[in-house]
Amino acid sequence: MDRLDPGVRLSGLQLAAALDELTSKLKDFRLTGQTPAEVMEAYAAEHGRTARK
């Protein structure tokens, strides 16, 4: 799969947008964090897990 392929790039952009939307929704549940990574870490901690990096 070529990373310069327009379909791959579009899929990546769609995934990034979906993750941004998810982290925005998670903030509504009073999770802390300013960046998507920080919000995901707070979500993982809230559920007794650690976020993958």
PyMOL CGO cylinders between C-alpha atoms (Angstrom):
from pymol import cmd
from pymol.cgo import CYLINDER

trace = [
    CYLINDER, 0.00, 0.00, 0.00, 1.51, 3.29, -1.06, 0.3, 1, 1, 1, 1, 1, 1,
    CYLINDER, 1.51, 3.29, -1.06, 1.24, 6.03, 1.57, 0.3, 1, 1, 1, 1, 1, 1,
    CYLINDER, 1.24, 6.03, 1.57, 1.03, 8.58, -1.21, 0.3, 1, 1, 1, 1, 1, 1,
    CYLINDER, 1.03, 8.58, -1.21, -2.02, 6.88, -2.65, 0.3, 1, 1, 1, 1, 1, 1,
    CYLINDER, -2.02, 6.88, -2.65, -4.95, 9.34, -2.52, 0.3, 1, 1, 1, 1, 1, 1,
    CYLINDER, -4.95, 9.34, -2.52, -7.23, 6.70, -1.02, 0.3, 1, 1, 1, 1, 1, 1,
    CYLINDER, -7.23, 6.70, -1.02, -4.80, 5.98, 1.78, 0.3, 1, 1, 1, 1, 1, 1,
    CYLINDER, -4.80, 5.98, 1.78, -4.36, 9.69, 2.48, 0.3, 1, 1, 1, 1, 1, 1,
    CYLINDER, -4.36, 9.69, 2.48, -8.13, 10.20, 2.54, 0.3, 1, 1, 1, 1, 1, 1,
    CYLINDER, -8.13, 10.20, 2.54, -8.57, 7.27, 4.92, 0.3, 1, 1, 1, 1, 1, 1,
    CYLINDER, -8.57, 7.27, 4.92, -5.93, 8.75, 7.21, 0.3, 1, 1, 1, 1, 1, 1,
    CYLINDER, -5.93, 8.75, 7.21, -7.64, 12.13, 7.20, 0.3, 1, 1, 1, 1, 1, 1,
    CYLINDER, -7.64, 12.13, 7.20, -11.00, 10.52, 7.96, 0.3, 1, 1, 1, 1, 1, 1,
    CYLINDER, -11.00, 10.52, 7.96, -9.51, 8.52, 10.82, 0.3, 1, 1, 1, 1, 1, 1,
    CYLINDER, -9.51, 8.52, 10.82, -7.86, 11.62, 12.26, 0.3, 1, 1, 1, 1, 1, 1,
    CYLINDER, -7.86, 11.62, 12.26, -11.15, 13.53, 12.08, 0.3, 1, 1, 1, 1, 1, 1,
    CYLINDER, -11.15, 13.53, 12.08, -13.02, 10.66, 13.76, 0.3, 1, 1, 1, 1, 1, 1,
    CYLINDER, -13.02, 10.66, 13.76, -10.47, 10.50, 16.59, 0.3, 1, 1, 1, 1, 1, 1,
    CYLINDER, -10.47, 10.50, 16.59, -10.70, 14.27, 17.09, 0.3, 1, 1, 1, 1, 1, 1,
    CYLINDER, -10.70, 14.27, 17.09, -14.48, 14.00, 17.29, 0.3, 1, 1, 1, 1, 1, 1,
    CYLINDER, -14.48, 14.00, 17.29, -14.24, 11.09, 19.74, 0.3, 1, 1, 1, 1, 1, 1,
    CYLINDER, -14.24, 11.09, 19.74, -11.86, 12.95, 22.04, 0.3, 1, 1, 1, 1, 1, 1,
    CYLINDER, -11.86, 12.95, 22.04, -14.15, 15.97, 21.90, 0.3, 1, 1, 1, 1, 1, 1,
    CYLINDER, -14.15, 15.97, 21.90, -17.08, 13.80, 23.00, 0.3, 1, 1, 1, 1, 1, 1,
    CYLINDER, -17.08, 13.80, 23.00, -14.99, 12.18, 25.75, 0.3, 1, 1, 1, 1, 1, 1,
    CYLINDER, -14.99, 12.18, 25.75, -14.25, 15.62, 27.20, 0.3, 1, 1, 1, 1, 1, 1,
    CYLINDER, -14.25, 15.62, 27.20, -18.01, 15.92, 27.80, 0.3, 1, 1, 1, 1, 1, 1,
    CYLINDER, -18.01, 15.92, 27.80, -17.60, 13.13, 30.36, 0.3, 1, 1, 1, 1, 1, 1,
    CYLINDER, -17.60, 13.13, 30.36, -15.29, 15.37, 32.40, 0.3, 1, 1, 1, 1, 1, 1,
    CYLINDER, -15.29, 15.37, 32.40, -12.09, 13.73, 31.27, 0.3, 1, 1, 1, 1, 1, 1,
    CYLINDER, -12.09, 13.73, 31.27, -9.04, 15.91, 31.60, 0.3, 1, 1, 1, 1, 1, 1,
    CYLINDER, -9.04, 15.91, 31.60, -6.56, 16.73, 28.91, 0.3, 1, 1, 1, 1, 1, 1,
    CYLINDER, -6.56, 16.73, 28.91, -5.97, 19.34, 26.28, 0.3, 1, 1, 1, 1, 1, 1,
    CYLINDER, -5.97, 19.34, 26.28, -4.70, 17.17, 23.43, 0.3, 1, 1, 1, 1, 1, 1,
    CYLINDER, -4.70, 17.17, 23.43, -6.34, 14.05, 21.99, 0.3, 1, 1, 1, 1, 1, 1,
    CYLINDER, -6.34, 14.05, 21.99, -3.50, 11.97, 23.44, 0.3, 1, 1, 1, 1, 1, 1,
    CYLINDER, -3.50, 11.97, 23.44, -4.06, 13.39, 26.92, 0.3, 1, 1, 1, 1, 1, 1,
    CYLINDER, -4.06, 13.39, 26.92, -7.81, 12.76, 26.71, 0.3, 1, 1, 1, 1, 1, 1,
    CYLINDER, -7.81, 12.76, 26.71, -7.22, 9.16, 25.58, 0.3, 1, 1, 1, 1, 1, 1,
    CYLINDER, -7.22, 9.16, 25.58, -4.78, 8.65, 28.46, 0.3, 1, 1, 1, 1, 1, 1,
    CYLINDER, -4.78, 8.65, 28.46, -7.39, 9.97, 30.92, 0.3, 1, 1, 1, 1, 1, 1,
    CYLINDER, -7.39, 9.97, 30.92, -10.03, 7.67, 29.39, 0.3, 1, 1, 1, 1, 1, 1,
    CYLINDER, -10.03, 7.67, 29.39, -7.72, 4.67, 29.70, 0.3, 1, 1, 1, 1, 1, 1,
    CYLINDER, -7.72, 4.67, 29.70, -6.87, 5.54, 33.31, 0.3, 1, 1, 1, 1, 1, 1,
    CYLINDER, -6.87, 5.54, 33.31, -10.57, 5.95, 34.12, 0.3, 1, 1, 1, 1, 1, 1,
    CYLINDER, -10.57, 5.95, 34.12, -11.03, 2.35, 32.97, 0.3, 1, 1, 1, 1, 1, 1,
    CYLINDER, -11.03, 2.35, 32.97, -8.01, 0.93, 34.77, 0.3, 1, 1, 1, 1, 1, 1,
    CYLINDER, -8.01, 0.93, 34.77, -5.87, 0.74, 31.66, 0.3, 1, 1, 1, 1, 1, 1,
    CYLINDER, -5.87, 0.74, 31.66, -2.86, 2.49, 30.22, 0.3, 1, 1, 1, 1, 1, 1,
    CYLINDER, -2.86, 2.49, 30.22, -2.92, 4.15, 26.83, 0.3, 1, 1, 1, 1, 1, 1,
    CYLINDER, -2.92, 4.15, 26.83, -0.78, 2.66, 24.10, 0.3, 1, 1, 1, 1, 1, 1,
    CYLINDER, -0.78, 2.66, 24.10, 1.79, 4.93, 22.57, 0.3, 1, 1, 1, 1, 1, 1,
]
cmd.load_cgo(trace, "trace")
